[in-house]
Amino acid sequence: LLLSERRAMAGIVTNSLLHDFANLLTIAQGNAQLLERSCIESDAKVKDQFRRMQKALNQLGDYIQRLRMAQKSTQNPMIEQVDPGAFIEKTLSLIQHHKKVRGCRLNVKVEDLPKATIQPSILQDALMNMVLNAAEATGERGSIEVHAHREDASLVIDVHDNGPGIEPGFREMVFESYFTTKAEGTGLGLASVRACGQVHGGNADVGSSHLGGSRFRLAL
C-alpha cells in the first residue's frame, strides 16, 4: 500500500511538472514569434526578445533538474530570502508574454513588504499558474490584478479577474488534483498553487473579486 501511494504521488508530481513545462514552452514560443516579427527592427529590440526567450529556456533547465531529483527521491528544495516585490515583478515579466496573457490588462500592486524566505521555483510556478488561470477565465482583453500585501505574519498574493467567477459549491474542488472544467485543462495548475501554500506553512483559497470575477489567494 505504501509503495502504491508513493507511485501515485510520483505520478502527480511528474504530471504537475509537465504542466509547468508546457506553460514555459508556450512563453518561449511566444517570444520566438515576436522575435521573428521584430527582426527588421532595431538591434536592441531583437536582443531584448532573445533575453526573454533565454530566461524561459533556462527555467526549463531548472525544471528538468528538479524532475531528475524527484525521480531519485533525493530532492532538496532551494530556499532563498528574497524581496517579494522584485520576485513578483520578475515572474510577471515572464508570464506576460504567454499567448493567453498577452491580450489581458495586467495591473500589479505590491505593498512595502519585508524580505521573505521562500522556495523560489515553487512560488514562481504557483504565481504563474494563478495568472494563467485568471487569463483563461477572462479570455482576451480581460482584466487581471495582482495584489501582494501583508496580513499579520503572512505574505499574501491575491490574483483578481473579471471573468465569470466560480460557484461557491465548486470553490474547494478547483484545488483538487485533476479536477477541471476546461476542455483542455489538466486539473493540476491550481493544485500546485495550494501545494505551494502548504509547503510555505500557509494555504490557498478562492472567493469573489471586486472586479466581478474570482479572487485567488495564496498565503505564505
C-alpha positions in Angstrom: 0.0 0.0 0.0 2.8 2.4 0.9 4.6 1.6 -2.4 1.3 2.3 -4.3 0.8 5.6 -2.5 4.4 6.7 -3.4 3.9 5.8 -7.0 0.6 7.7 -7.1 2.3 10.8 -5.6 5.2 10.5 -8.0 2.7 10.5 -10.9 1.1 13.7 -9.6 4.4 15.4 -9.2 5.5 14.4 -12.7 2.3 15.5 -14.3 2.4 18.8 -12.4 6.0 19.4 -13.7 5.0 18.6 -17.2 2.1 21.0 -16.9 4.6 23.7 -16.0 6.9 22.7 -18.8 4.0 23.4 -21.2 3.4 26.8 -19.8 7.1 27.8 -20.1 7.4 26.3 -23.6 4.5 28.5 -24.7 6.3 31.5 -23.3 9.4 30.6 -25.3 7.3 30.0 -28.4 5.6 33.4 -28.0 8.8 35.2 -27.7 10.2 33.4 -30.7 7.2 34.6 -32.7 7.7 38.2 -31.5 11.4 37.9 -32.4 10.6 36.8 -35.9 8.3 39.7 -36.4 10.9 42.2 -35.0 13.9 41.1 -36.9 13.7 44.1 -39.3 13.5 46.5 -36.3 16.3 47.8 -34.0 19.0 45.5 -32.7 18.1 46.5 -29.1 14.6 45.1 -29.5 15.9 41.8 -31.0 18.4 41.4 -28.1 15.5 42.0 -25.6 13.4 39.3 -27.2 16.4 36.9 -27.1 16.9 37.7 -23.4 13.3 36.9 -22.5 13.4 33.7 -24.5 16.6 32.7 -22.8 15.1 33.2 -19.4 12.2 30.9 -20.2 14.5 28.2 -21.6 16.8 28.5 -18.6 13.8 27.9 -16.3 13.0 24.8 -18.3 16.5 23.5 -17.5 15.7 24.1 -13.8 12.6 22.0 -14.2 14.4 19.2 -15.8 16.9 19.1 -12.9 14.0 19.1 -10.4 12.4 16.1 -12.2 15.6 14.1 -12.1 16.0 14.8 -8.4 12.4 13.8 -7.7 12.8 10.5 -9.6 15.8 9.7 -7.3 13.8 10.8 -4.2 16.7 13.0 -3.1 15.2 16.4 -3.8 16.4 19.1 -1.5 14.5 22.3 -2.4 16.4 25.5 -2.6 15.4 28.1 -0.1 16.1 31.8 -0.5 15.4 35.1 1.2 14.0 37.5 -1.5 12.4 40.9 -1.9 8.8 39.9 -2.7 8.1 42.9 -4.9 11.1 42.2 -7.1 10.4 38.5 -7.2 6.8 39.1 -8.3 7.8 41.6 -11.0 10.4 39.2 -12.4 7.8 36.3 -12.5 5.2 38.5 -14.2 7.7 39.7 -16.8 7.9 36.0 -17.9 4.2 35.1 -17.9 3.0 38.3 -19.6 4.4 37.0 -22.9 2.3 33.8 -22.7 -0.2 33.9 -25.6 -3.2 33.7 -23.2 -1.9 36.6 -21.1 -0.6 39.0 -23.8 -4.0 40.4 -24.6 -5.1 41.0 -21.0 -4.8 44.1 -19.0 -2.5 43.2 -16.1 -2.3 45.6 -13.1 0.2 44.9 -10.3 0.1 46.4 -6.8 2.8 45.4 -4.4 2.8 47.0 -0.9 6.1 47.7 1.0 7.0 44.2 2.2 9.8 42.8 4.3 12.0 40.1 2.8 10.5 36.6 2.7 12.1 33.2 3.0 10.7 31.1 0.1 11.3 28.2 -2.3 11.7 30.3 -5.4 10.9 27.8 -8.1 7.7 26.5 -6.3 6.4 30.1 -5.7 7.2 31.2 -9.3 5.2 28.2 -10.6 2.2 29.0 -8.3 2.1 32.7 -9.3 2.3 31.9 -13.0 -0.5 29.3 -12.7 -2.7 31.8 -10.8 -2.2 34.4 -13.6 -2.8 31.9 -16.3 -5.9 30.7 -14.6 -7.2 34.2 -14.5 -6.4 34.8 -18.2 -8.2 31.6 -19.2 -11.2 32.8 -17.2 -11.4 36.3 -18.7 -10.3 35.5 -22.2 -8.7 38.0 -24.5 -8.9 41.7 -23.4 -9.7 40.6 -19.8 -8.6 42.4 -16.6 -6.2 40.8 -14.1 -5.0 42.4 -10.9 -2.1 41.0 -8.8 -2.0 42.4 -5.3 0.7 41.5 -2.8 0.4 42.6 0.8 0.9 41.5 4.4 -1.7 40.1 6.7 -0.4 39.6 10.3 2.8 37.4 9.7 1.8 36.2 6.3 2.8 37.3 2.8 -0.5 37.3 0.8 -0.7 37.3 -3.0 -4.2 37.9 -4.4 -5.0 37.5 -8.1 -8.2 39.1 -9.2 -10.0 38.7 -12.6 -13.2 39.9 -14.2 -14.2 36.5 -15.5 -17.5 34.7 -14.8 -16.4 33.7 -11.3 -16.7 30.3 -9.5 -19.9 29.0 -7.9 -19.4 28.5 -4.1 -20.0 24.8 -4.4 -17.0 24.4 -6.7 -14.5 26.6 -4.8 -12.9 23.8 -2.8 -13.0 21.4 -5.7 -10.9 23.6 -8.0 -7.8 22.9 -5.9 -8.1 19.1 -6.2 -5.7 17.3 -8.5 -7.1 16.5 -11.9 -10.4 18.5 -11.3 -11.1 20.8 -14.2 -14.0 22.4 -16.0 -11.9 23.2 -19.1 -11.9 21.1 -22.2 -8.1 21.2 -22.4 -7.4 21.5 -18.7 -5.1 19.2 -16.7 -6.5 19.9 -13.3 -3.0 20.4 -11.9 -2.4 24.2 -12.1 -4.4 25.2 -9.0 -3.5 22.0 -7.2 0.1 23.2 -7.4 -0.9 26.6 -6.0 -2.4 25.1 -2.9 0.6 22.8 -2.5 2.9 25.8 -2.7 0.9 27.5 0.1 1.1 24.4 2.3 4.9 23.9 1.6 5.3 27.5 2.9 3.2 27.0 6.0 0.1 28.7 4.5 -2.7 27.8 2.2 -4.7 28.9 -0.9 -8.4 29.7 -1.3 -10.8 31.4 -3.8 -13.5 33.9 -3.3 -15.2 36.8 -5.2 -13.3 39.7 -6.6 -14.1 43.4 -6.7 -13.5 43.1 -10.5 -16.6 40.9 -10.8 -14.9 37.5 -11.2 -12.8 35.4 -8.9 -10.1 36.2 -6.4 -7.5 33.5 -5.8 -5.4 34.0 -2.7 -2.0 32.4 -1.9 -1.0 33.0 1.7 2.6 32.1 2.8 
